[in-house]
Amino acid sequence: MGTPTVASVETFAMEHLLGDQEYGCAKFLAPSRASTLVKVTTTDGVHGWGEAFGPIRLVAPALAAQANGLIGKPVSQRENRILEPLSKSYHLTSGGPHVFAMSGIDTALWDAFARTLDVPVFELLGGGVRDSIEAYASTGYVTRTGGVGQFRQELESAVANGFNAAKIRIGVSPRDDYDRVKLAREILGPDRKLMVDYNTSGNLASIRKSLSLINEFDLFWVEEPLPPEDVKGWEALRSTGHNLTGGESLCTRYAFKDLVVNKRMDTIQPDLAACGGLTEGQAILAMANTWHVGISPHCWGTGILQAATLQLLAAASPSTGHPHIFEFDQGYNPQREGVLKDPIRQNNGVVLIPTSPGLGVDVDEDWVSLNAVEGLGIKASL
């Protein structure tokens, strides 16, 4: 019996507008929560699902352009499907909506092939080395109207829900950063992990000033103080002694190479819905392990991205000494729970790794179809 091939590819673009409930970071507030899902069906009738990051009106056409070329190809073929097109289309660069689209397709192929073999994806990634993982509450957002009251409420909710670690957004100004971090530490107490995320909202001078004010609060990591291409800036921040993290916007192993080899960051954060899916995520993980750099993937999408991220972390070697931790977004997003029949949950800051075949979760296809934006989805088939 040969390897099954791809019989059809379907895409579903989803968007939930936030209205006056916009939230985000110092640099921008997100007007919506959006994602584009990919469903691959094999000639054996097996389904696989993936998720693509990015604006749906840019990513959906990129998926449509790639879908027909996938039909009839072996479901087991993944790495060459990403690397060869990038090599031939080098004018497009190795980042952008076309790679986001590849990411969704790639994860769907992993899901379908693992389901064909009746094993969880982590078995194909080298085997599971853990059955659960610590999670942190990704919260403390910048809002248009919430102010200190809403910020406090979000942190108190994280504590009440059992999280032992939380990440907050800062970067409005050094003084505001100090006030937010001070309040967060008071709410979290001395023993919970506290991370801060600047979302590249400052320059070297403002970040140095901010860090000098918040040094006293025992930060677990400092995320994206500067854009990843600001090489000299990152080098200058090495002397601060903080655990520097970033990389959520980068695509493919090539973009991470310099960061890892030259240790510009202590922990990297590839997003499987953007970096090239599980194929590139596995390559980036191997590179990080080789140079003893930590990896804690960015995860700010639907339950499908959560499941894929957990599969990668299940097989992530602990040998580097860097702790792996799972980002559990707490912002309003109906898609996070809505796309799955049984959503991913945490208990006292711990998430169990799904062990069912594929990504280990079942997609609620009725919910997805009901919430898909009309006119942006496609279906390509034999």
C-alpha positions, 0 to 999 in steps of 0.5 A: 500500500503506497503513501496516500496523496492529497485529494483536496485542500479547503481554506476557511478565513475567519475574522471576529471584530473587536470594536471598542474592545480592541486590545494589543500592545504599545505599538498597535491595538488589534481591530480583530482576531483573525486566522485562516484555517487549512483542511487537507483531505487524503485519497484515503479520506483522512483529514488534516488541519493547519492554521496560517497567521496573518491578515486573512485578505492577504493570506487567503489568496496566497493559500489559493495560489498554492492549493492546486499545486498540492493536489496529487502530491504525497501527504508525507512530502513536506520539507521539499514542498517548502524549501524548493518553492522558496529557492525558486521564488527568491524574489519573494524573500523567505517571509510574508503571506506566502510563507504564512500560507505554507505554514498552514498547509504544512501543519495540515499535512503533518496532521493528516499523515500522523492520522494516517499512521494512527499516531500523534504528531510528536511520534513523528517528531522524534517521540514525546519526552513529556506528557505535560508542560507549564503554561503562562498566561499571555495577558496584561494587554494595552487597551483603548479604554481599560486603563489600570483597572482592566490591567489589574483585572487581567492579572488577578484573573490569571492568578485566580485561574491557577497560572504560575507565570504571566506575560504583560505588555509594556513599552508605552513609556518608561514611567508607564512600564514601571507602573505596570510591572510594579503592579503586576509583581504585586498581584503575582507575588514574589514566586510566580514568573513575570515576563514583559513584552515590548512588541518592538515599541521602542528604540535602544535609548527608551528600552535601556531607560525602561529596563533600568526602572524595572530591573528590580522586579525579577523578570523571567524574560524580556521579549522583543525589546527591539525589531529582530533586524536591529542587530547592534541594538540587540548586541547592546542589550546583552549587557543588561543581563536579561533573558532576551527573547523574540522571533515571532515575526520571523519565517523559516530556519534561515531567518533564525540562523544568525539569532541562534548561531551568534546568540543574539537572543537567549530564547527564540519564539517561532510561531508555527502558523508563520515560520513554516509550520511544523517542518520549519519549527522542527528545524529551528528547534534542532538548531536551537538545541545545537547552540544551546538556545532556548525555544518557547514558541509564540502561540497567539491563534486558534486551538489548532495552533495551540495543538500544533505547538504542544506537539512540537513541545512534546518532542522538544529535548530538555537537554539544553537546560532552558525551560520550555513553557507554553504561551496561553493567550488570555485575550478575547478570541472566540476562535481559540476555543470555538474551532475545537470540539474539546478546547485546550485547557490548563489546570494550575498552570499546566497543560496536558499534551494531546495524545490522540492521532495527529494534532490530538484534537478534533475540529468543530467543522460546523463552527468553522463553516459557520464563522468563515468569511464568505468569499475568501475560502477555496476548495481545490480537488482532484 
